[in-house]
Amino acid sequence: MHRLIALAKLRCQRGIALPMALMILMILSVLIAAFSMLAASEPVLATNQLQVAQARAVAESGLERAIWALNNPGDPAGIPNPLVMAAAPYDGSTAVPVSVNGAQIGTFTVSVTNGATSNERNVVATAWGIAGSGTVLKAKQKITATVYQIRFLDPPAALVVRGEISAGGNSNVDSR
């Protein structure tokens, strides 16, 4: 009989609710603390990613400016062809500020040098991000590119056109 009473007391689950509730509460508290610590670093990561993206965009704008200057050698702000020595700001000595809606987001420097052949130029654009207060950020991006100018060769013909051509009057085509 004593044995049956002891087995009945062991099978009885009365009083288990409070320890189970406390254990679940403890596990949930640990999970909440862990996720809170992870969420605390998220704004820092997002800010770093934004700064790197802005610095990359500023470096790309420096590369685009160098390509524009190479395509416009006759412009006073262009790069002369043939390139002997690039003038500022294309020699890497002058930092060019980049602004969006009146707020400066970064600066870049561009260095243009001769390439391996006469129709190629090596362009290095380096950019730094700028904070809203004007301080230089740690975000830095560097783009290196080799730019080619396509040389159109003279065709072996006296007159070459795409499509139809009509010549009238006193036309003279000399194929020397």
Secondary structure, DSSP 8 states (H G I E B T S, - for coil): -HHHHHHHHHH--TT-HHHHHHHHHHHHHHHHHHHHHHHHTHHHHHHHHHHHHHHHHHHHHHHHHHHHHHH-TTSTTS--SS-SS--TTTBS-S-EEEEETTEEEEEEEEEEEE-SSTTEEEEEEEEEEE-TTS-EEEEEEEEEEEEE-------SSS---SS-----SS------
